[in-house]
Amino acid sequence: MITDTVASAVAFETVIGLEIHAQLVTKSKMFCGCSAAAFAGEPNANVCPVCMGMPGVLPVINREAVRQAVRVALALHGTVQRESKFDRKNYTYPDLPKGYQISQYDLPLSRGGFVAVLTEAGERRVGITRVHMEEDTGRSLHRTHPDGSGYSLVDLNRAGVPLLEIVSEPDMRSPEEARQYLVTLRDILRYIGASTGNMEEGALRCDANISLRPQGASEFGAKVEIKNVNSFRGVYRAIQYEVQRQAEVLRAGGTLIQETRGWSEERGVTLPQRTKEYADDYRYFPEPDLPTLVLSDAFIAEARASLPELPDARRHRYSTDFGVNVSDAAALSGSRELGDYFEAITDGTTDRTRIALATALITNDWLTLHNERGLSLADAPSAPDVRGLMDLIERGVISRSTAKEVFAAMVETRQRADVIVKERGLAQQSDAGALTAMIERAIADNPKMVADYNKNPNALNALVGQVMKMSRGTANNQVVRELLIQRLAATE
Ligand SMILES: [Zn+2]
């Protein structure tokens, strides 16, 4: 028998799919020669009859946009289609001058593929349904007259800028997974230089499809689409909110409708926008002004050959070849520049201890400074200078904890480690003569610590700490320890 309590405790599975629009890095727009630098300059500075939708003009496909699109599709392990087709997606909107957007409908540029996403539970593959090309729309600016009445201005700089739409399978199961997928995808786009992936500037936009279904069910529930969330945090929060909202409706015995909702960043809620259009509403038909897009094997091969090592391949290599743990490997391969820096520092060494030291210097020392002070990699010490610092640690000239201070000083002063160590007197003191006076003082000043040690050898740490403090951290910890044990044994 199912009681009310049991029914209301039904667990739901969250099903999330993301549609990402990424602006491709090209000099000119998708179908005309206007500058694609859509975010700089005066409104309507980068426009021509083609992107303004004047009658009688003809679009021409931008070869570089296609090349970048193919590179993205290959980086996502997709199957690039030898033939694809452009279609008109019809709708009316003030910032869409032609009354339709040129997109790809039933024959997209690429099908299939996946993104390997690192989650707490390990690596998961999120499937890619398709990747297709389209053009961006313009932008409406809403203003107010002095009398309070409103008016709108249209800026067409962005109209016709090449976009790539990347549609995922509904493979994600939590807001965190969706966020992680988005970050991973952004990293890939940046690695290959196909898009800046900058969400704040609108170069990367995300629509999220979310539905819930009872745990174990195979059919999907009614899908809600959240439009144009413009930050990584926003994507996470919007999905989290929507999951909660849908679960509450279902638990209260209500039904969900398929609809489009907007995310309000200020209020932290999603709000209904309109009932979801179906594909029929767009009256898609083949773009009569453009030929079928036919790609040669040579064109695709060239695009493939131009791809650098991708973040997931790099992460695997750091784990298997270098013995770096999974989360450090992910941090090091998160950006192409940081991975290059790591490899310049390790400089082909196979010494695991040295690799571990380089890993720690980057993931702890450097990334902490980078995050706290908003530094860029250009502010980091050069790879040869970091190798110099590692030599000092390995030779026992400075301790690992002193190295932290030296590293920060290297960033601030741009000086070499050996110069800083010498100027600031940071070299470790291993000389028994120099340390003995400090040891004698520590023993004389702290009779309680000595008594504790006589009862429990672990209490030695407190006395070691006293000596380290007196030496401002420069005493060789191991030598102090040995000298203290000898000295205290002699007094027993
Ligand atoms: Zn134009």
Residues whose N, C-alpha, C, O or C-beta is under 5 A from the ligand:
A	BS01	ZN	C32 G33 C34 N46 V47 C48 V50 C51
